[in-house]
Amino acid sequence: MSKVPSFSQKILSRRTVLLRGLGALSLLGIAGLPGCAYVNQYMDQPPGGVGPRPNSPGLGALARKHNQIYGAAVQSDRLEEADFADALQREVSIIVPENELKWYKLRPSQNEFDFSGYHKLADFARANNIAMRGHTLVWYEGNPPWLEAALEERGAAEKILKTHIDRVIKETSPFIHNWDVVNEAVDWHAEREDGLRESVWLKALGPDYIEMAFRFAHKANPNLTLVYNDYGTEQGDGNGRRKRQCILRLLEKCKREKVPVHALGLQSHLHADMPLAGTEFTEFLHEVRSLGLKVYITELDLDISKLSGPADDAIHLAQNYLRSYLDMVQKGGAVKMLLTWGLSDRYSWLRDKYPDLAGMLPLDDNLNRGPMWETLKKDWLKF
């Protein structure tokens, strides 16, 4: 059974106002076969892998040629490593803080905000003409120890949520135009009919917390693109099916009630041993788009830990899986923004569980371009 990464795994090693092109800025602001058979049609394709090529255009520059956006999640302390900072500047046109805008980082106490990590990333981005998106305003994990007790009374809970969102949006505007407002509100194991995950927010405010968060963010800055972000929708099992059904009902409810949700973020933490949903997934994306919502890939990486055989073979086999996924997603409509959850295997959060794992991200440990880099170039960007 595929599981979402735990908070401890995400935390320990894990998301100028002008972009490099006006087309990219506008994107920010403003039927295959089911299951394994969907992967098999790609098995005869040769693996990619291009090596360093430091002077050739990075994925961000290539994406701009098609009016698309490529980026990666970054932790602020990684910028202290010159080789990594250089690779980041070379490869991306947008970054997202892995942890620096999560509650546990921003709110050491109820009356205190600490934006130091965010500002370190934002200063780097501005200096290198790299855009930035926000992650995340509301999540069931990543919360400071004081929060749960402070949310016991509904009125206080609503005030705490509004104060947090107002302050964070004010601090990050106008630089950040695109926000993951609510992250992972749906749980495929939830006992509730609506599939909402048990959390401190659901306990304090009921299902209304989702609508509140989007309305507070929109009121704080009406020019933002506001995103609901979740994982597992691509999976071709009962868990993936329930996730798609519950997320679609949630988004339909938001649109009926005129909640300002503008996009769905597909996290895309892919498990290369997990069957893909094929036509069920593309139909889900068509339904999402019929609501007037954009679709982004927000946290792409590849977990190949359960693939058997030599490591190099597993890495290349996983690229065939990624090709299948990208084809499946794009049959549901063009995806104009794609971010990987990290740039280099060196800093993948998956290393907490699998220290020797490789091939999860576009660059290898030595910051050379690996097979995923080539797959994204050919199968997403079509170069």
C-alpha positions as a Markdown table, in Angstrom:
| # | Residue | x | y | z |
|---|---|---|---|---|
| 1 | Met | 0.0 | 0.0 | 0.0 |
| 2 | Ser | 1.4 | 3.4 | -1.0 |
| 3 | Lys | 1.5 | 5.9 | 1.9 |
| 4 | Val | 2.0 | 9.6 | 2.0 |
| 5 | Pro | 5.4 | 10.7 | 3.4 |
| 6 | Ser | 5.3 | 11.3 | 7.1 |
| 7 | Phe | 5.8 | 14.8 | 8.6 |
| 8 | Ser | 9.2 | 13.9 | 10.1 |
| 9 | Gln | 10.4 | 12.7 | 6.7 |
| 10 | Lys | 9.3 | 15.9 | 5.0 |
| 11 | Ile | 10.7 | 18.1 | 7.6 |
| 12 | Leu | 14.1 | 16.7 | 8.2 |
| 13 | Ser | 15.3 | 16.9 | 4.6 |
| 14 | Arg | 12.4 | 18.1 | 2.5 |
| 15 | Arg | 8.4 | 23.4 | -1.0 |
| 16 | Thr | 12.1 | 39.5 | -9.0 |
| 17 | Val | 8.3 | 39.7 | -9.3 |
| 18 | Leu | 9.1 | 39.5 | -13.0 |
| 19 | Leu | 9.6 | 36.0 | -14.4 |
| 20 | Arg | 11.9 | 35.4 | -17.2 |
| 21 | Gly | 9.1 | 36.1 | -19.7 |
| 22 | Leu | 5.8 | 37.8 | -19.4 |
| 23 | Gly | 4.0 | 34.6 | -20.6 |
| 24 | Ala | 5.3 | 32.7 | -17.6 |
| 25 | Leu | 4.1 | 35.4 | -15.3 |
| 26 | Ser | 0.6 | 35.2 | -16.7 |
| 27 | Leu | 0.5 | 31.5 | -16.0 |
| 28 | Leu | 1.2 | 32.1 | -12.3 |
| 29 | Gly | -1.3 | 34.9 | -11.7 |
| 30 | Ile | -3.9 | 35.0 | -13.4 |
| 31 | Ala | -7.3 | 8.1 | -22.9 |
| 32 | Gly | -4.9 | 5.4 | -22.2 |
| 33 | Leu | -5.3 | 2.0 | -20.7 |
| 34 | Pro | -5.9 | 1.5 | -17.0 |
| 35 | Gly | -3.4 | 0.1 | -14.5 |
| 36 | Cys | -0.1 | -1.4 | -15.4 |
| 37 | Ala | -1.0 | -1.8 | -19.1 |
| 38 | Tyr | -0.8 | 1.9 | -19.4 |
| 39 | Val | 2.9 | 1.7 | -18.5 |
| 40 | Asn | 3.8 | -1.3 | -20.7 |
| 41 | Gln | 3.4 | 0.6 | -24.0 |
| 42 | Tyr | 6.4 | 2.6 | -23.0 |
| 43 | Met | 8.7 | -0.2 | -21.9 |
| 44 | Asp | 10.6 | -0.4 | -25.2 |
| 45 | Gln | 11.6 | 3.2 | -25.2 |
| 46 | Pro | 15.3 | 3.8 | -24.4 |
| 47 | Pro | 16.3 | 5.5 | -21.2 |
| 48 | Gly | 17.6 | 9.0 | -21.1 |
| 49 | Gly | 20.5 | 10.7 | -19.3 |
| 50 | Val | 22.6 | 13.5 | -20.6 |
| 51 | Gly | 25.3 | 14.3 | -18.1 |
| 52 | Pro | 26.4 | 17.7 | -17.0 |
| 53 | Arg | 26.2 | 20.0 | -20.1 |
| 54 | Pro | 26.6 | 23.0 | -17.8 |
| 55 | Asn | 26.5 | 25.5 | -20.7 |
| 56 | Ser | 23.3 | 24.2 | -22.4 |
| 57 | Pro | 19.9 | 25.6 | -21.4 |
| 58 | Gly | 18.3 | 24.3 | -18.2 |
| 59 | Leu | 14.8 | 23.0 | -17.9 |
| 60 | Gly | 13.5 | 26.4 | -16.8 |
| 61 | Ala | 14.9 | 28.1 | -19.9 |
| 62 | Leu | 13.6 | 25.3 | -22.2 |
| 63 | Ala | 10.2 | 25.6 | -20.6 |
| 64 | Arg | 10.0 | 29.3 | -21.2 |
| 65 | Lys | 10.3 | 28.7 | -25.0 |
| 66 | His | 7.0 | 26.9 | -24.8 |
| 67 | Asn | 5.4 | 29.4 | -22.4 |
| 68 | Gln | 5.7 | 26.9 | -19.6 |
| 69 | Ile | 7.3 | 27.0 | -16.1 |
| 70 | Tyr | 9.7 | 24.5 | -14.5 |
| 71 | Gly | 10.9 | 24.8 | -10.9 |
| 72 | Ala | 11.8 | 22.9 | -7.8 |
| 73 | Ala | 11.4 | 22.9 | -4.0 |
| 74 | Val | 14.3 | 24.3 | -2.0 |
| 75 | Gln | 15.4 | 24.6 | 1.6 |
| 76 | Ser | 17.1 | 27.9 | 2.4 |
| 77 | Asp | 20.2 | 26.4 | 4.0 |
| 78 | Arg | 21.0 | 24.7 | 0.7 |
| 79 | Leu | 21.8 | 28.0 | -0.8 |
| 80 | Glu | 25.0 | 28.1 | 1.2 |
| 81 | Glu | 26.5 | 25.5 | -1.1 |
| 82 | Ala | 27.8 | 27.3 | -4.1 |
| 83 | Asp | 27.6 | 24.4 | -6.5 |
| 84 | Phe | 24.0 | 23.8 | -5.6 |
| 85 | Ala | 23.0 | 27.5 | -5.8 |
| 86 | Asp | 24.7 | 27.6 | -9.3 |
| 87 | Ala | 22.7 | 24.5 | -10.5 |
| 88 | Leu | 19.5 | 26.0 | -9.1 |
| 89 | Gln | 20.1 | 29.3 | -11.0 |
| 90 | Arg | 20.9 | 27.3 | -14.2 |
| 91 | Glu | 17.9 | 25.0 | -14.1 |
| 92 | Val | 14.8 | 26.7 | -12.7 |
| 93 | Ser | 12.5 | 29.6 | -13.4 |
| 94 | Ile | 10.5 | 29.2 | -10.1 |
| 95 | Ile | 11.2 | 27.9 | -6.6 |
| 96 | Val | 8.9 | 26.9 | -3.8 |
| 97 | Pro | 10.1 | 26.7 | -0.1 |
| 98 | Glu | 10.1 | 23.2 | 1.2 |
| 99 | Asn | 9.4 | 24.2 | 4.7 |
| 100 | Glu | 10.1 | 27.9 | 5.3 |
| 101 | Leu | 6.4 | 28.9 | 4.9 |
| 102 | Lys | 4.9 | 26.1 | 6.9 |
| 103 | Trp | 3.5 | 26.9 | 10.3 |
| 104 | Tyr | 6.1 | 25.1 | 12.4 |
| 105 | Lys | 8.8 | 27.3 | 10.8 |
| 106 | Leu | 6.9 | 30.6 | 10.7 |
| 107 | Arg | 5.2 | 30.5 | 14.2 |
| 108 | Pro | 7.6 | 29.6 | 17.0 |
| 109 | Ser | 4.9 | 31.0 | 19.3 |
| 110 | Gln | 1.4 | 32.2 | 19.0 |
| 111 | Asn | 2.4 | 35.9 | 19.0 |
| 112 | Glu | 5.6 | 35.5 | 16.9 |
| 113 | Phe | 6.4 | 35.2 | 13.1 |
| 114 | Asp | 9.8 | 34.3 | 11.8 |
| 115 | Phe | 10.2 | 34.9 | 8.1 |
| 116 | Ser | 14.0 | 34.6 | 8.0 |
| 117 | Gly | 14.1 | 31.4 | 6.0 |
| 118 | Tyr | 11.6 | 32.8 | 3.5 |
| 119 | His | 13.5 | 36.0 | 3.0 |
| 120 | Lys | 16.7 | 34.1 | 2.4 |
| 121 | Leu | 15.0 | 32.2 | -0.5 |
| 122 | Ala | 13.2 | 35.3 | -1.8 |
| 123 | Asp | 16.4 | 37.4 | -1.9 |
| 124 | Phe | 18.2 | 34.6 | -3.9 |
| 125 | Ala | 15.2 | 34.4 | -6.2 |
| 126 | Arg | 15.0 | 38.1 | -6.8 |
| 127 | Ala | 18.7 | 38.4 | -7.4 |
| 128 | Asn | 18.5 | 35.7 | -10.1 |
| 129 | Asn | 15.2 | 36.6 | -11.7 |
| 130 | Ile | 13.5 | 33.5 | -10.4 |
| 131 | Ala | 9.9 | 33.5 | -9.4 |
| 132 | Met | 8.5 | 31.9 | -6.3 |
| 133 | Arg | 5.3 | 30.2 | -5.2 |
| 134 | Gly | 3.9 | 29.6 | -1.7 |
| 135 | His | 3.5 | 26.4 | 0.2 |
| 136 | Thr | 1.4 | 26.1 | 2.4 |
| 137 | Leu | -1.2 | 28.1 | 4.4 |
| 138 | Val | -3.1 | 25.2 | 5.9 |
| 139 | Trp | -1.9 | 21.6 | 6.4 |
| 140 | Tyr | -2.8 | 18.9 | 8.9 |
| 141 | Glu | 0.9 | 18.4 | 9.7 |
| 142 | Gly | 3.8 | 20.8 | 10.0 |
| 143 | Asn | 2.1 | 22.7 | 12.9 |
| 144 | Pro | 3.9 | 24.1 | 16.0 |
| 145 | Pro | 3.3 | 22.5 | 19.4 |
| 146 | Trp | 1.2 | 25.4 | 20.7 |
| 147 | Leu | -1.4 | 25.4 | 18.0 |
| 148 | Glu | -3.8 | 22.6 | 18.9 |
| 149 | Ala | -4.5 | 23.9 | 22.4 |
| 150 | Ala | -5.0 | 27.4 | 21.0 |
| 151 | Leu | -7.7 | 26.1 | 18.6 |
| 152 | Glu | -10.0 | 24.7 | 21.2 |
| 153 | Glu | -12.5 | 27.5 | 21.0 |
| 154 | Arg | -14.0 | 28.0 | 17.6 |
| 155 | Gly | -13.9 | 31.8 | 17.6 |
| 156 | Ala | -10.3 | 31.8 | 18.7 |
| 157 | Ala | -9.5 | 29.2 | 16.0 |
| 158 | Glu | -11.0 | 31.3 | 13.2 |
| 159 | Lys | -9.1 | 34.4 | 14.4 |
| 160 | Ile | -5.8 | 32.5 | 14.5 |
| 161 | Leu | -6.3 | 31.2 | 11.0 |
| 162 | Lys | -7.2 | 34.6 | 9.6 |
| 163 | Thr | -4.4 | 36.4 | 11.4 |
| 164 | His | -1.9 | 33.8 | 10.1 |
| 165 | Ile | -3.1 | 34.0 | 6.5 |
| 166 | Asp | -3.3 | 37.8 | 6.5 |
| 167 | Arg | 0.2 | 38.2 | 7.9 |
| 168 | Val | 1.8 | 35.6 | 5.6 |
| 169 | Ile | 0.1 | 37.0 | 2.4 |
| 170 | Lys | 1.1 | 40.6 | 3.4 |
| 171 | Glu | 4.7 | 39.5 | 4.0 |
| 172 | Thr | 5.0 | 37.6 | 0.7 |
| 173 | Ser | 3.1 | 39.9 | -1.6 |
| 174 | Pro | 3.5 | 41.0 | -4.3 |
| 175 | Phe | 6.4 | 38.6 | -4.9 |
| 176 | Ile | 4.5 | 35.4 | -4.5 |
| 177 | His | 1.5 | 35.2 | -6.8 |
| 178 | Asn | 0.6 | 31.5 | -6.5 |
| 179 | Trp | -0.2 | 29.7 | -3.3 |
| 180 | Asp | -1.0 | 26.2 | -2.1 |
| 181 | Val | -3.7 | 27.3 | 0.3 |
| 182 | Val | -5.0 | 24.0 | 1.6 |
| 183 | Asn | -2.7 | 20.9 | 1.5 |
| 184 | Glu | -3.9 | 17.3 | 1.7 |
| 185 | Ala | -7.3 | 17.9 | 3.2 |
| 186 | Val | -8.6 | 14.5 | 1.8 |
| 187 | Asp | -7.7 | 11.1 | 3.2 |
| 188 | Trp | -8.5 | 8.0 | 1.3 |
| 189 | His | -8.8 | 6.1 | 4.6 |
| 190 | Ala | -11.2 | 8.7 | 6.2 |
| 191 | Glu | -14.3 | 7.4 | 7.8 |
| 192 | Arg | -16.2 | 10.6 | 6.8 |
| 193 | Glu | -18.4 | 10.3 | 3.7 |
| 194 | Asp | -16.8 | 13.5 | 2.3 |
| 195 | Gly | -13.3 | 12.0 | 2.8 |
| 196 | Leu | -12.0 | 14.9 | 4.8 |
| 197 | Arg | -8.9 | 14.1 | 6.9 |
| 198 | Glu | -9.0 | 14.3 | 10.7 |
| 199 | Ser | -6.9 | 17.3 | 11.7 |
| 200 | Val | -6.6 | 20.1 | 14.2 |
| 201 | Trp | -8.4 | 22.3 | 11.6 |
| 202 | Leu | -11.3 | 19.9 | 11.0 |
| 203 | Lys | -11.7 | 19.4 | 14.8 |
| 204 | Ala | -11.7 | 23.2 | 15.5 |
| 205 | Leu | -13.7 | 24.6 | 12.6 |
| 206 | Gly | -15.3 | 21.6 | 10.8 |
| 207 | Pro | -15.3 | 21.4 | 7.0 |
| 208 | Asp | -15.7 | 25.2 | 6.9 |
| 209 | Tyr | -11.9 | 25.6 | 7.5 |
| 210 | Ile | -11.3 | 24.9 | 3.8 |
| 211 | Glu | -13.6 | 27.6 | 2.6 |
| 212 | Met | -12.4 | 30.0 | 5.3 |
| 213 | Ala | -8.7 | 29.6 | 4.2 |
| 214 | Phe | -9.4 | 30.3 | 0.6 |
| 215 | Arg | -11.7 | 33.3 | 1.3 |
| 216 | Phe | -9.1 | 34.8 | 3.8 |
| 217 | Ala | -6.3 | 34.4 | 1.3 |
| 218 | His | -8.4 | 36.0 | -1.5 |
| 219 | Lys | -9.4 | 38.9 | 0.7 |
| 220 | Ala | -5.8 | 39.4 | 1.7 |
| 221 | Asn | -4.7 | 39.7 | -1.9 |
| 222 | Pro | -7.4 | 39.3 | -4.7 |
| 223 | Asn | -4.7 | 38.9 | -7.3 |
| 224 | Leu | -3.4 | 35.6 | -6.1 |
| 225 | Thr | -3.9 | 32.2 | -7.8 |
| 226 | Leu | -5.1 | 29.9 | -5.1 |
| 227 | Val | -4.5 | 26.2 | -5.3 |
| 228 | Tyr | -5.8 | 23.1 | -3.6 |
| 229 | Asn | -2.9 | 20.6 | -3.4 |
| 230 | Asp | -3.0 | 16.9 | -2.8 |
| 231 | Tyr | -1.3 | 13.5 | -3.6 |
| 232 | Gly | -2.3 | 10.1 | -4.9 |
| 233 | Thr | -4.8 | 11.0 | -7.5 |
| 234 | Glu | -2.9 | 9.2 | -10.2 |
| 235 | Gln | -3.0 | 5.8 | -8.5 |
| 236 | Gly | -4.9 | 3.0 | -10.2 |
| 237 | Asp | -6.2 | 1.4 | -7.1 |
| 238 | Gly | -9.1 | 1.9 | -4.7 |
| 239 | Asn | -7.2 | 4.5 | -2.7 |
| 240 | Gly | -6.6 | 6.6 | -5.8 |
| 241 | Arg | -10.2 | 6.3 | -7.0 |
| 242 | Arg | -11.6 | 7.5 | -3.6 |
| 243 | Lys | -9.1 | 10.3 | -3.6 |
| 244 | Arg | -10.2 | 11.5 | -7.0 |
| 245 | Gln | -13.9 | 11.2 | -6.1 |
| 246 | Cys | -13.6 | 13.1 | -2.8 |
| 247 | Ile | -11.4 | 15.9 | -4.3 |
| 248 | Leu | -13.7 | 16.3 | -7.2 |
| 249 | Arg | -16.7 | 16.7 | -4.9 |
| 250 | Leu | -14.8 | 19.1 | -2.7 |
| 251 | Leu | -13.9 | 21.3 | -5.8 |
| 252 | Glu | -17.4 | 21.1 | -7.1 |
| 253 | Lys | -18.7 | 22.3 | -3.8 |
| 254 | Cys | -16.2 | 25.2 | -3.7 |
| 255 | Lys | -17.3 | 26.3 | -7.2 |
| 256 | Arg | -21.0 | 26.1 | -6.3 |
| 257 | Glu | -20.4 | 28.2 | -3.2 |
| 258 | Lys | -18.1 | 30.6 | -5.1 |
| 259 | Val | -15.1 | 29.8 | -3.0 |
| 260 | Pro | -12.0 | 31.4 | -4.7 |
| 261 | Val | -10.2 | 28.2 | -5.8 |
| 262 | His | -8.3 | 28.6 | -9.1 |
| 263 | Ala | -6.3 | 25.5 | -9.5 |
| 264 | Leu | -5.6 | 21.9 | -8.5 |
| 265 | Gly | -2.1 | 20.9 | -7.6 |
| 266 | Leu | -1.1 | 17.3 | -8.3 |
| 267 | Gln | 1.7 | 16.6 | -6.0 |
| 268 | Ser | 2.9 | 13.6 | -8.0 |
| 269 | His | 5.0 | 11.8 | -5.5 |
| 270 | Leu | 5.2 | 8.8 | -7.9 |
| 271 | His | 5.7 | 5.2 | -6.7 |
| 272 | Ala | 7.1 | 3.4 | -9.8 |
| 273 | Asp | 5.7 | 0.1 | -8.7 |
| 274 | Met | 2.1 | 1.4 | -8.4 |
| 275 | Pro | -0.3 | 1.0 | -11.3 |
| 276 | Leu | -1.5 | 4.2 | -12.9 |
| 277 | Ala | -5.2 | 5.0 | -13.2 |
| 278 | Gly | -5.1 | 5.6 | -17.0 |
| 279 | Thr | -8.4 | 6.9 | -18.5 |
| 280 | Glu | -10.0 | 7.3 | -15.0 |
| 281 | Phe | -7.3 | 9.8 | -14.2 |
| 282 | Thr | -7.6 | 11.7 | -17.5 |
| 283 | Glu | -11.4 | 11.9 | -17.1 |
| 284 | Phe | -10.9 | 13.2 | -13.6 |
| 285 | Leu | -8.6 | 16.0 | -15.0 |
| 286 | His | -11.2 | 16.8 | -17.7 |
| 287 | Glu | -13.8 | 17.2 | -14.9 |
| 288 | Val | -11.5 | 19.4 | -12.9 |
| 289 | Arg | -10.8 | 21.6 | -15.9 |
| 290 | Ser | -14.6 | 21.8 | -16.7 |
| 291 | Leu | -14.9 | 23.7 | -13.4 |
| 292 | Gly | -12.6 | 26.4 | -14.8 |
| 293 | Leu | -9.6 | 25.2 | -12.8 |
| 294 | Lys | -6.0 | 25.0 | -13.9 |
| 295 | Val | -3.9 | 22.0 | -13.2 |
| 296 | Tyr | -0.3 | 22.1 | -12.0 |
| 297 | Ile | 2.2 | 19.4 | -11.1 |
| 298 | Thr | 3.6 | 20.7 | -7.8 |
| 299 | Glu | 5.9 | 18.1 | -6.1 |
| 300 | Leu | 7.1 | 15.6 | -8.6 |
| 301 | Asp | 9.6 | 12.9 | -7.6 |
| 302 | Leu | 10.1 | 9.2 | -8.2 |
| 303 | Asp | 10.2 | 6.5 | -5.5 |
| 304 | Ile | 11.9 | 3.5 | -7.1 |
| 305 | Ser | 12.7 | 1.7 | -3.9 |
| 306 | Lys | 10.3 | -1.3 | -4.6 |
| 307 | Leu | 11.7 | -2.0 | -8.1 |
| 308 | Ser | 13.8 | -5.1 | -8.3 |
| 309 | Gly | 17.1 | -5.5 | -10.1 |
| 310 | Pro | 20.2 | -3.4 | -10.4 |
| 311 | Ala | 19.9 | 0.2 | -9.4 |
| 312 | Asp | 20.6 | 1.6 | -12.9 |
| 313 | Asp | 18.0 | -0.7 | -14.5 |
| 314 | Ala | 15.5 | 0.5 | -11.9 |
| 315 | Ile | 16.2 | 4.1 | -12.6 |
| 316 | His | 15.7 | 3.7 | -16.3 |
| 317 | Leu | 12.5 | 1.6 | -15.8 |
| 318 | Ala | 11.2 | 4.4 | -13.6 |
| 319 | Gln | 11.7 | 6.8 | -16.5 |
| 320 | Asn | 9.3 | 4.7 | -18.5 |
| 321 | Tyr | 6.8 | 5.0 | -15.7 |
| 322 | Leu | 7.3 | 8.8 | -15.6 |
| 323 | Arg | 6.7 | 9.0 | -19.4 |
| 324 | Ser | 3.4 | 7.1 | -18.8 |
| 325 | Tyr | 2.4 | 9.5 | -16.1 |
| 326 | Leu | 3.3 | 12.6 | -18.1 |
| 327 | Asp | 1.4 | 11.3 | -21.1 |
| 328 | Met | -1.6 | 10.5 | -18.9 |
| 329 | Val | -1.6 | 14.0 | -17.3 |
| 330 | Gln | -1.3 | 15.8 | -20.6 |
| 331 | Lys | -4.2 | 13.8 | -22.1 |
| 332 | Gly | -6.2 | 15.6 | -19.4 |
| 333 | Gly | -5.1 | 19.0 | -20.8 |
| 334 | Ala | -1.8 | 20.9 | -21.0 |
| 335 | Val | 0.1 | 21.3 | -17.8 |
| 336 | Lys | 1.9 | 24.6 | -18.0 |
| 337 | Met | 3.7 | 24.5 | -14.6 |
| 338 | Leu | 5.7 | 21.6 | -13.2 |
| 339 | Leu | 7.8 | 21.6 | -10.1 |
| 340 | Thr | 9.9 | 18.7 | -8.7 |
| 341 | Trp | 10.1 | 18.2 | -4.9 |
| 342 | Gly | 13.8 | 19.1 | -4.9 |
| 343 | Leu | 16.3 | 19.5 | -7.8 |
| 344 | Ser | 19.0 | 17.0 | -6.9 |
| 345 | Asp | 19.0 | 13.4 | -5.5 |
| 346 | Arg | 21.5 | 14.8 | -3.0 |
| 347 | Tyr | 18.7 | 16.4 | -1.0 |
| 348 | Ser | 15.7 | 14.3 | -1.7 |
| 349 | Trp | 13.5 | 13.7 | 1.3 |
| 350 | Leu | 13.3 | 10.1 | 0.2 |
| 351 | Arg | 16.9 | 9.7 | 1.3 |
| 352 | Asp | 15.7 | 9.6 | 4.9 |
| 353 | Lys | 14.0 | 6.3 | 4.2 |
| 354 | Tyr | 16.4 | 5.0 | 1.5 |
| 355 | Pro | 19.9 | 6.4 | 1.9 |
| 356 | Asp | 21.2 | 4.8 | -1.3 |
| 357 | Leu | 18.3 | 5.6 | -3.5 |
| 358 | Ala | 19.0 | 7.5 | -6.7 |
| 359 | Gly | 17.1 | 8.7 | -9.8 |
| 360 | Met | 14.4 | 10.5 | -7.8 |
| 361 | Leu | 15.0 | 14.0 | -9.3 |
| 362 | Pro | 16.4 | 15.7 | -12.4 |
| 363 | Leu | 20.0 | 16.0 | -11.1 |
| 364 | Asp | 22.1 | 13.4 | -9.5 |
| 365 | Asp | 24.2 | 13.7 | -6.3 |
| 366 | Asn | 26.9 | 15.5 | -8.2 |
| 367 | Leu | 24.4 | 17.9 | -9.8 |
| 368 | Asn | 24.8 | 16.3 | -13.2 |
| 369 | Arg | 21.7 | 16.0 | -15.4 |
| 370 | Gly | 20.2 | 12.6 | -15.0 |
| 371 | Pro | 17.6 | 10.4 | -16.7 |
| 372 | Met | 14.6 | 12.4 | -15.2 |
| 373 | Trp | 16.1 | 15.6 | -16.7 |
| 374 | Glu | 16.0 | 14.1 | -20.1 |
| 375 | Thr | 12.5 | 12.6 | -19.6 |
| 376 | Leu | 11.1 | 16.0 | -18.6 |
| 377 | Lys | 12.8 | 17.6 | -21.6 |
| 378 | Lys | 11.5 | 15.1 | -24.1 |
| 379 | Asp | 8.1 | 14.0 | -22.7 |
| 380 | Trp | 6.9 | 17.2 | -21.0 |
| 381 | Leu | 8.6 | 20.0 | -22.9 |
| 382 | Lys | 8.7 | 18.0 | -26.2 |
| 383 | Phe | 12.3 | 19.0 | -27.1 |
